[in-house]
Amino acid sequence: MTFFEFSVLLIPTSCLVIAYLFWFSTKERPRYFVALWLVLLCLLFIVGWHIWEPDHEISQFGSALIVSASIWLNGILMATTIKSNKLRLWVIPLSALLAVLSVYFCFYFLAVTNQIWGL
């Protein structure tokens, strides 16, 4: 695993965990967390779109999806626990597993839709 691949998993997930801990301590409104998650998702999609190069083995859309994929399941789980007001600390260790699963699901989706060449 390269540094870039590791940082694509680690940085967005850690940002969501930090935001989750903030909501855990302050009990803010859940819609702000959902808005933060969507903004982070859009920013990661744009970054993935712009780092694509023509010699990649993945389409430009696939590159954007794979970069933003690490927070798909994390955002849904965290937003659900915040909205139901059942904030729990077990979500934090689970977020690492969900980040990896999200990327694998995204890779599988891209492979099935022929967005990845050279498989």
Beta strands, then each sheet from edge to edge (+ up, - down):
end
